[in-house]
Amino acid sequence: MRWVAAVGSCACGSGPATTSIGTLDPNALVGPQELSGIQVDVALSRGLRCGLDEEGRASCWSGTPHPDFLIERYVDLSGSDEQVCGVTASGLVQCSGNAGRSLYQSSLQLPQGARLDALSAGPVLDTWCVLFDGRALCDQGDFDGETGLIGVTRGASDSCAWRDDGTSICRGEGATTDAYGGEPSFPSSARIVDGVTWPHVCAVRTDDALQCFSAGLSPLSTPPFGRFSRVWAATDHACARTGEGALACWGTDGAALAPPGTGWGEVSVWGVEACAVTSDSRIQCWTL
C-alpha cells in the first residue's frame, strides 16, 4: 500500500529527519471514539472520514457513506475530494460518494491472487487506479500491459503510472496537454521508490530524500530535509513519514503541524486536516 505526494522542483537532502517544522501539542490530537477494532488504514474525503480495521471492515465516523459500503470487506482504502474507495478481497473497487451518494462498483477486477500495492481514489466520483504486481489498472483501463511500475495516481481526467527509473506514462484527457507541458517525469537518477499524486507530484528517492515538482510554484515545492519512507498529500498540504515512523508535514503556508512520536502508520490528508494510524492501532486526527 504505497502512496502519495506533494509539489515543486526540489531535491532535498538526506540528513537526520526534520520534524521540528511544526510539532503538534499532543493534547490537540482528536480520535474518533466510536471506532472499534484494530485500525490499519484511514481515508479522508470532502465529506467522509473512514477507517479500516484488521478484519477489513470500513467504519466512518464523519459523514454519511452509502450503506452498502459498510457491508463489504476491503484490503485497502483511499480518499479524495468526492469519494472514499476500497478494494475488496475479491479484487473489485467500490467507491462511496459524499453524503450517501450512490455506491460505485467497478466492472474491472484484479486477477485472482494478485498482490495489491496501492489504491488511488480520483477526485471525481467513480474514478480510481490500483497498482498490483507491478502493473496498473484504472477505471480508464490499463497502461498497455506495461509492467515494472512502482506508483500510480488518478487525477480528475488523467491517470499516470511511474516506472522505477522515474519516468511516467499517462493516459486520459489532457494527459499530454496539461500544465506540466506533457507527461510528468523525474530525472532518471531519482530512482523513486514511493508514490505520487495529482496535481502535486512527489516521491521518496532511493537515498530516502523527498523530490517533488508541480506545474507552478508553491510552498509545497519545498519539502523538509530528512530521510523518509512514505509521503502523502492533498491540494494544500502534505505529510511524510520517516523510517522510524515520525511524521513531518508542510503546506501552502510553509510549515504545518505534525504530531510528535514515532510508530505512525497510514496517513490521509484532505484540506487542512490529517489523520493517521497510531502505533497502538487507533486513529488520531489533527488540524494542519
C-alpha positions in Angstrom: 0.0 0.0 0.0 2.4 2.6 -1.2 1.4 6.2 -1.6 1.5 9.7 -2.3 2.7 13.2 -2.8 3.4 16.9 -2.8 4.9 19.7 -5.1 7.7 21.7 -6.6 11.0 21.2 -8.4 13.2 20.4 -5.4 15.6 17.6 -4.4 16.1 17.5 -0.7 19.0 16.2 1.4 19.2 13.1 3.4 20.4 14.1 6.8 18.5 13.4 10.1 14.8 13.7 9.8 13.5 17.2 10.4 10.1 17.0 12.2 10.5 20.3 14.1 9.0 22.3 11.3 5.7 22.2 13.2 5.3 19.9 16.2 1.8 19.5 17.4 0.7 19.6 21.0 -0.4 16.0 21.8 -3.4 17.4 23.5 -4.6 18.7 20.1 -5.0 15.2 18.7 -8.6 14.0 18.3 -9.5 10.4 17.9 -12.9 9.0 16.7 -14.1 7.4 19.8 -16.8 5.3 18.1 -14.4 3.2 16.0 -13.8 -0.3 17.4 -11.3 -2.9 16.4 -7.6 -2.7 15.4 -7.3 0.1 12.8 -4.9 -0.4 9.9 -5.9 2.3 7.4 -7.6 5.7 7.2 -9.1 7.7 4.3 -10.5 11.2 4.1 -12.6 13.0 1.5 -14.5 16.3 1.5 -17.4 14.7 3.4 -16.2 11.4 4.8 -13.8 10.3 7.4 -13.3 6.5 7.4 -11.1 3.9 9.0 -10.4 0.3 8.1 -9.8 -2.4 10.7 -7.7 -5.6 10.5 -10.8 -7.6 9.6 -11.4 -5.5 6.5 -14.4 -3.6 7.9 -14.8 0.1 7.0 -16.3 2.4 9.5 -17.0 6.1 9.0 -17.1 8.5 12.0 -17.9 11.6 10.0 -20.3 12.0 7.0 -22.7 9.5 5.6 -21.4 6.8 3.3 -23.6 4.7 1.1 -24.9 1.9 3.5 -23.6 -0.9 1.2 -20.1 0.5 1.5 -20.0 -0.6 5.2 -21.0 -4.2 4.4 -18.1 -5.2 2.1 -14.7 -6.3 3.3 -11.7 -4.4 2.0 -7.9 -4.7 1.8 -7.2 -1.0 1.3 -8.9 2.4 1.4 -8.2 5.7 -0.3 -10.0 9.0 -0.2 -10.1 12.1 -2.4 -12.3 15.1 -2.9 -15.7 13.5 -3.7 -15.3 9.9 -2.5 -13.7 7.2 -0.4 -12.8 4.0 -2.3 -11.9 0.5 -1.2 -10.5 -2.7 -2.9 -12.5 -5.7 -1.9 -10.9 -9.1 -1.1 -12.2 -10.4 -4.4 -10.3 -7.6 -6.3 -13.2 -5.2 -7.1 -13.1 -1.5 -6.5 -16.0 0.1 -4.7 -16.4 3.9 -4.0 -18.9 5.7 -1.9 -19.6 9.3 -2.7 -20.1 12.0 0.0 -23.5 12.4 1.6 -24.5 8.9 0.9 -24.4 9.2 -2.9 -24.7 6.0 -4.9 -22.2 3.2 -4.5 -19.9 2.6 -7.5 -18.6 -0.9 -8.2 -16.0 -1.5 -10.9 -16.6 -3.9 -13.7 -12.9 -4.5 -13.9 -11.4 -6.9 -11.4 -7.9 -7.7 -10.3 -6.6 -11.2 -11.3 -7.1 -13.9 -8.7 -4.1 -14.0 -6.3 -2.8 -10.6 -7.3 -0.8 -8.6 -4.7 -2.3 -5.2 -4.2 0.4 -2.5 -3.8 -1.7 0.7 -3.8 -5.1 2.3 -4.4 -5.6 5.8 -5.6 -9.1 7.3 -5.4 -9.6 10.1 -8.0 -11.0 13.5 -7.1 -14.2 12.8 -9.1 -16.7 10.2 -8.2 -16.1 6.7 -9.7 -12.5 7.4 -10.8 -9.7 5.3 -9.4 -6.4 3.4 -10.1 -4.8 0.4 -8.5 -1.3 -0.9 -8.5 -0.7 -4.6 -8.3 2.2 -6.9 -9.1 4.0 -4.0 -10.9 1.0 -3.3 -13.1 -1.6 -0.5 -13.1 -5.3 -0.7 -13.7 -7.6 2.3 -13.7 -11.3 3.0 -14.4 -10.0 4.2 -17.8 -8.3 0.9 -18.5 -4.7 -0.3 -18.1 -1.4 1.0 -19.4 -1.0 -1.3 -22.4 0.1 -4.1 -20.2 3.3 -2.3 -19.0 5.0 -4.0 -16.1 7.6 -2.9 -13.5 5.5 0.1 -12.3 6.1 1.4 -8.8 3.4 4.1 -8.5 0.1 5.1 -9.9 -2.3 8.1 -9.4 -5.7 9.1 -10.7 -6.4 12.7 -11.5 -9.7 14.3 -12.5 -9.3 13.4 -16.2 -5.9 11.7 -16.3 -4.1 8.7 -14.8 -0.4 8.4 -14.6 1.9 5.5 -13.6 5.6 5.8 -12.7 8.4 3.4 -13.6 11.3 2.8 -11.2 13.6 5.0 -13.4 11.4 8.0 -12.5 9.7 8.3 -15.9 6.0 8.2 -16.3 3.3 7.0 -18.7 -0.1 8.9 -18.7 -3.5 8.2 -20.1 -6.7 10.2 -20.4 -7.9 13.6 -21.5 -5.2 16.2 -21.2 -2.5 13.7 -20.3 -0.1 15.3 -22.7 -1.5 18.8 -22.7 -1.8 19.6 -19.1 0.0 22.3 -17.1 3.1 20.0 -16.9 3.5 20.5 -20.6 3.5 16.8 -21.2 3.9 13.6 -19.2 5.5 14.4 -15.9 8.7 12.6 -15.1 11.5 12.6 -12.7 15.2 12.6 -13.7 16.4 9.1 -14.3 18.8 9.5 -11.3 15.9 9.9 -8.9 15.1 6.2 -8.8 11.9 6.8 -7.0 10.7 4.2 -4.5 7.4 5.6 -3.2 4.3 7.2 -4.8 2.9 10.2 -6.5 -0.4 12.1 -6.6 -2.2 14.8 -8.5 -1.9 17.8 -9.0 1.2 17.7 -6.9 3.9 15.1 -7.6 6.4 13.9 -5.0 8.4 10.8 -4.4 10.8 9.2 -1.9 14.1 8.6 -3.7 16.4 5.6 -3.2 18.6 7.8 -0.9 15.5 8.4 1.3 15.2 12.1 0.3 12.0 13.7 -0.9 11.9 15.0 -4.5 8.9 17.0 -5.8 7.7 19.1 -8.7 4.5 20.7 -9.9 3.2 22.8 -12.7 3.7 26.0 -10.8 5.4 27.5 -7.7 4.0 26.6 -4.4 5.3 26.4 -0.8 4.6 22.7 -1.1 7.6 22.6 -3.5 10.0 22.8 -0.6 9.5 19.5 1.4 11.5 19.0 4.6 15.0 17.7 4.6 15.5 14.2 6.1 15.3 10.5 5.4 11.8 9.4 4.6 10.0 6.2 3.6 6.5 7.4 2.7 4.7 10.6 1.6 1.0 11.6 1.2 -0.6 14.8 0.0 -3.7 16.7 -0.9 -4.1 20.0 -2.7 -2.7 22.3 0.1 -0.7 20.1 2.4 1.5 17.0 2.5 2.9 14.7 5.2 5.9 12.4 5.0 7.0 9.6 7.3 10.5 8.6 8.4 11.7 5.0 8.6 11.2 5.2 12.4 7.6 6.3 11.8 7.9 10.0 12.8 5.8 12.5 10.8 6.6 15.8 9.2 4.0 18.0 7.4 4.2 21.1 5.3 1.7 23.1 3.1 0.7 26.3 1.3 1.7 28.5 4.2 5.0 26.7 4.8 5.4 24.5 7.9 2.4 22.6 9.0 1.8 20.8 12.3 2.7 17.1 12.8 2.2 15.0 15.9 5.3 14.0 18.0 6.5 10.5 18.5 7.2 7.5 16.2 5.5 4.4 15.0 2.8 6.2 13.0 1.2 4.1 10.3 -1.0 5.0 7.3 -1.8 8.7 6.8 -4.6 10.6 4.9 -4.7 14.3 4.2 -7.6 16.4 3.0 -7.9 20.2 3.2 -6.4 21.4 6.5 -7.0 18.1 8.2 -4.8 14.9 8.5 -5.5 11.6 10.2 -3.0 8.8 10.9 -3.0 5.3 12.4 -1.1 5.3 15.7 1.4 2.7 16.9 -1.3 1.1 19.0 -3.7 0.8 16.0 -6.0 3.7 16.8 -6.8 6.7 14.5 -5.8 10.2 15.6 -6.6 13.4 13.6 -5.3 17.0 13.8 -5.5 20.3 12.1 -2.5 21.1 9.9 
